[in-house]
Each structure stands twice: as structure tokens, then as C-alpha cells.
Amino acid sequence: MQVKCICLTWLARADLSNLNSGEGSGNLTELKTYDRGRKPYVSGQATRTALFETMARSHPEHFKCTAELPCADVENCWGCDLRGYLATEEGVGGDRRWSPLKVSPGMGQIPAEIVTDLLTRASVVQKEGKESKDNRIAHVQLTENIYKFSLVIDTANVGRVQVPKIEGKGNKQRFAGWDTAVDISPEQRIERINAVLDAVFNLSGFAKQARASASMAPEVILISLQPTYNQRGIKALELNAEGEVNLQKLQSMIEEHKAMGCDVLFGHTPGVVANDQQLVELLEKQNIEIMPVYAAFNKAKNMLAAGV
């Protein structure tokens, strides 16, 4: 099978933390919440930022610019290729690339209590040649939860840029197909996709981790390697208020993926979800091998190498 899409949906458990703050009022740093303030979430932008920071930490030589000042060199810069960009040039217009990575927000799955932590910030202030201490008090909201993330990789468009071919002039111009402006080798494409998978496996770098370390690396993950690009399956692994996986929805998505010719992999850490035993029984019934999380990622890489 030629792999044109990789869809990952995973669960990660965070202890008491504030992974992505909202707009605070006064000296209060508020959680971002949804469902009438009962559940926390991490924005898609924060998730993407953490993903690329994790990747750049392991491959700094391949990130040749910043998101704010893109170099637009898709062939050589992993940041511009995978992150996408909008590069403007005065008097000429702009050059845009859509990212081949589609990342969801991290959605807290369980209604949970929000607690407020008291922080003190001490600093030395220089005023009129004299030093004085400035002690301030701040409050930050924290909560614990299990977060669900999704990532879809458009593997066929990693390292590839196509531009429209226009023939004729003036009002006789017409679209005449596509030209490939950039197309890296299959080996380079696999290297970049593997770096994305490694970044998901090691995902970190969210807000305020100096005081409340919290990894959003997968503890339970469903990976599908697909012959057609789509985003079906990203709602798998939804939990109810008791922390139980919706088994009926998961079964339906697994059966659909099999019918579409997808390869389905499952990485598992015991004790993350409340109905863990029933989850394992469902996967065994569906003939899905249950692997440690690292083994699921390694198998995905091996299958990718054989199918890109």
C-alpha cells in the first residue's frame, strides 16, 4: 500500500497544570476551558508550537528560519515545509504554503475541579540609583485531566510544492494543469515524516512547565496508515465523564478503516482509561495487536518506509 496519509489520535494524562493560559484578569492566569467552563483545552496553535519546538530540538540544523520570518525554502527548511508559511514581499505580493500537518487542539475529556495556586514573584528594581525589592503576588489556575489530541499528516505533500501552469495572455489566460516546483526524494520525505512521529512521541514544551512539568506525549494512541488522504478517525478515543473510552464509536472507526484498506496500529499504556479491560477485549476481538506506545511508533515507521 502506498501511504498517502497518517492519522494519529492519542490520549495523554496531565497532572495538576496549566498547559495553555487564556486571557487573565488582573494578576490571575486563567485556564482555557470549554463545555461551560467544566473542561480544559490546549489550543491548536499551542499544540503546533510545542510540536515544532520538540522537533527543532532534535533537528536544529534543518530549521533554517522562524515562523515570523519564513525563508520559504521548502526543499531545505523543515520549518517552512512542515509548518507552512505566509511570506510577503513589498510591491510583489505574498507566497503561501499550507501545512501538510493538521493538528487538533488538546481537548480535556473529563469535567474536573479547577484549583488556584499562589505564586510570589520577587525582583530588584533600580530607582534613582537605589535598589529596592519588588514583591508581587500572582494566581494561576490549575487542573488535572486526560487530553485527546489528533494529528493528520498529508504524507504525499511533505516536501512537495505544486504551482498552477497558466497559458496565454490577458483575457485569454487559461489554467493548463500543475507544475511541480519542489519534490524531495522519497528518502528525504520519510526522514521528515519520521521526525514528526518522533516529535509526537516526545511531545513537550507547553506553557508553564518550569513549575508544573507535564508531558503530552501519547499514553494511548491509535495510528492509521491510509491509501487516501482524509481526516476520518480523529474522533476515536473520546472519553465520557467517568474516563471511559466510547467503545461503540471506536469499534465503528476501526471497522471503517479496515474496510478502506488502512493499516491500524494501537499503542497502549495500562491504567490510563477507566474501562481499560473492555478496551483491550475490543481490540483483541478486532484482531488489532496491542503494543507498547514506542513499538506502535516504530512499526508505523517501518510500514511507512515500505509504502511511501
Secondary structure, 3 states (H helix, E strand, C coil): CCCCEEEEEEEEEEEEECCCECCCECCEECECEECCCCEEEECHHHHHHHHHHHHHHHCHHHCCCCCCCCCCCCCCCHHHHHHCEEEEECCCEEEEECCCEEECCEEECCCCCCEEEEEEEEEEEEECCEEEEEEEEEEEEEEEEEEEEEEEECHHHCCEEEEEEEECCHHHCEEEEEEEEEECCHHHHHHHHHHHHHHHHCCCCCCCCCCCCCCCCCCEEEEEEECCCCCCCCCCCCECCCCCECHHHHHHHHHHHHHCCCEEEEECCCCCCCCHHHHHHHHHHCCCCEECHHHHHHHHHHHHHHHC
